[in-house]
Amino acid sequence: AGAAAEARFISSAKGKGLFATRNIRKGETVFVERPVVSSQFLWNALYNYRGERLALVACPHPCHLSRWGDRGTAEELSPLNQGKGLGFAECRQAALEQYHQVLCLGPSRDDPTHPLNKLQEAWRNMHYPPETSSIMLMARMVATIKQAKDKEWWIKAFSQFCSKTANEEEEIVHKLLGDKFKGQLELLRLLFTEALYDEYLSRWFTPEGFRSLFALVGTNGQGIGTSSLSQWVHACDALDLPMLQREELDAFIDQLYKDIEKESGEFLNCEGSGLYVLQSCCNHSCIPNAETSFPENNFLLHLTALEDIEAGEEICISYLDCCQRERSRHSRNKILRENYLFTCSCPKCLAQADDADVTSDEEEEGEGETDDAELEDEMTDV
């Protein structure tokens, strides 16, 4: 990962950035990165992946299932928990060794009075879909340190992620929790403390420390989206089948999507978020030269060059989707200020600096839709 890019400090205002250490060609994978910690979204875990797997049981061409999907229950091993080249048993062992001993509910799995279940239920009641973060990402951070032999190593690992001022932290938490954020944040802190308190991490459980931890996850969390179903469908599309079998398979797939929609509604993919050290150093540009993706259908993040990048050049991704990037400079920066607390000064924005600070009628109509729904997979470092 370090061969093609490295993180460098830019300024106190901008923080770190990611820079090419050699020439990188368009289409080249700059690095593949495993998250320090990751977690499936709670509503997504509740409604999505079990339904998808149940529907897959009757799939034809099951040889592809072992390759793409059927690897244990969503909670035991969602794609967010899969390691590169690891099978089911190895992944369960890795999770057990990192955090699962602290978070295992055991016979209390369905007990609504268990502190961890109370914490998760409170979060679901505050953070309805579309989801952008999960309280369990923070829980896994605490559990990882509680289980670790070298606690200081893990604290240092988490401290690499950018932090904000108290006012900026408050804005981030407000964005995640809405207008009732102060009361909700205190309720979450009390439940978080009841479930996970550790003397070694006592600062994280104070009002100020918990807000900082919350803001760290909100600021640096990278959305992760995978679908073993879509991978299986792509594998089926690549099969060389007689026409009759192809028609039967296509009809089966059409019906499968309908059955899954009945079972899990909008939760078609497995979605969550994770903390990635290198990716979190990537700054935004409205004309990015790289993009993130999850082509291995697990939590391994691939950063791929969209253009040729010269040695020493900063590697930038976009926090906006394709449609948002085509809007006016005024509209783009409105989204960035509201969601990421900064004004963009990329070459595209500088070139449009003299444009009028008004949006077109069409954009005015869309302004009200510029919220979490458009940014559910865009949470990342600012």
C-alpha positions, -999 to +999 in steps of 0.1 A: +000+000+000+028+024+008+046+018-025+023+040-046+010+066-020+018+081+013+000+104+038+016+138+044+007+167+066-005+197+045-015+224+070-033+228+103-064+240+083-065+211+058-048+184+079-033+154+060-035+145+024-025+114+003+002+118-023+016+096-051+051+084-045+055+074-081+037+078-114+003+060-114-015+051-145-053+056-151-071+024-140-043+013-117-052+002-082-033+026-059-038+004-028-061-022-012-068-014+024-083-034+053-102-013+078-089-009+114-125-016+124-159-020+106-195-027+114-227-034+095-255-008+099-280-019+125-312-016+104-294-032+075-284-061+097-319-064+111-337-066+078-313-073+050-287-100+048-306-128+065-334-123+039-310-124+011-293-156+022-327-173+028-337-166-008-303-179-021-308-213-006-328-225-035-306-209-062-296-230-092-258-232-100-249-235-062-213-238-071-212-200-074-227-196-039-196-209-022-176-184-042-198-153-037-222-157-008-232-184+015-206-181+043-226-180+076-252-158+091-251-120+086-242-114+122-215-140+124-199-131+092-213-103+070-191-093+041-179-065+063-162-091+085-146-111+057-108-109+054-089-114+022-085-151+016-101-160+049-127-187+051-157-187+075-138-203+104-108-180+101-129-149+099-149-159+130-116-165+148-102-131+138-133-113+150-132-133+182-096-123+189-102-086+181-135-077+197-162-104+198-154-117+233-165-083+248-195-079+225-208-115+224-244-116+237-246-154+241-279-165+256-289-128+260-291-123+223-328-117+224-330-101+258-342-065+253-329-056+288-293-065+280-272-032+279-259-038+244-294-046+231-307-014+248-279+006+231-286-008+197-324-003+200-318+033+211-296+039+181-321+024+157-348+047+171-327+077+165-311+069+132-336+056+107-327+045+072-310+056+050-282+049+075-249+067+075-232+054+106-235+029+135-230+031+172-216-004+170-185+010+151-177+028+183-186-002+204-161-023+184-134+003+189-139+001+227-141-038+226-109-040+205-090-020+231-105-039+260-095-072+245-061-061+233-028-071+250-012-039+236-038-013+243-016+016+236-010+003+200-047+004+193-052+038+209-024+051+187-041+035+156-074+052+163-056+085+171-044+086+135-078+097+123-085+134+120-101+153+149-122+185+150-126+215+173-154+213+199-177+235+178-171+213+147-177+182+167-210+195+178-220+203+142-211+168+131-231+152+160-260+175+152-259+164+116-260+127+126-287+129+153-309+158+142-324+187+162-327+166+195-290+157+193-279+169+228-305+149+246-300+119+223-262+121+226-265+120+264-288+090+264-265+072+240-235+080+263-253+066+294-262+034+275-228+032+260-213+035+295-236+009+309-227-016+282-190-010+277-173+011+304-136+006+309-114+025+334-085+025+309-107+044+284-125+065+310-121+097+289-142+082+261-171+079+284-172+115+296-195+139+277-166+156+259-148+124+252-179+106+239-187+136+216-152+135+202-154+097+196-188+102+180-175+129+158-144+109+148-166+081+135-190+106+118-161+124+101-139+095+091-163+066+086-162+053+050-194+037+037-191+001+027-216-016+004-215-052-009-239-077-024-231-114-028-264-116-047-252-092-074-219-110-076-238-143-080-260-127-108-228-115-126-213-150-123-246-164-138-245-139-166-210-151-176-221-188-178-223-203-213-258-218-213-282-232-239-310-207-247-337-226-228-316-228-197-306-191-200-343-181-202-351-203-172-322-188-152-332-152-162-368-158-151-356-173-118-334-143-112-362-119-119-384-138-094-356-139-069-353-101-068-391-099-063-389-124-034-360-105-018-379-072-021-408-087-002-384-101+025-361-071+030-375-042+011-350-015+004-322-034+021-309-052-010-272-048-002-251-054+028-241-019+040-220-006+069-190+017+076-154+013+085-123+033+095-095+032+069-062+049+078-050+057+042-084+063+027-093+088+055-063+109+044-078+114+009-091+150+005-121+160-017-120+174-052-150+181-075-128+166-103-113+136-084-084+116-098-092+085-078-123+066-065-130+040-038-148+007-045-153-028-030-148-052-060-140-082-038-174-081-022-160-077+013-146-049+034-114-045+015-113-010+000-097-005-034-085+030-044-083+032-082-069+060-103-094+077-126-066+096-144-028+094-148-013+107-115+023+120-114+047+114-085+042+140-059+006+148-070-021+148-044-046+119-047-082+131-043-116+114-042-150+131-043-174+132-014-201+140-039-219+117-062-218+121-100-250+141-102-240+164-074-206+171-090-224+184-121-243+210-102-232+247-097-203+256-075-227+272-051-248+241-048-217+218-044-203+239-017-237+241+001-237+203+003-200+202+014-204+229+041-236+212+055-222+177+056-184+181+058-179+216+073-156+230+046-156+250+014-140+234-016-111+251-033-103+225-060-094+236-095-130+233-107-143+255-078-115+281-083-123+283-120-160+289-112-152+314-084-168+343-103-200+324-110-232+338-094-240+324-060-274+313-071-288+280-082-309+273-112-346+267-108-340+230-112-314+230-085-336+250-062-362+223-064-336+197-056-320+216-026-344+201-001-334+166-012-297+173-004-295+154+028-285+121+043-303+102+015-279+114-011-249+109+012-255+076+028-224+060+013-203+092+012-193+095+049-155+100+048-127+122+061-129+160+055 
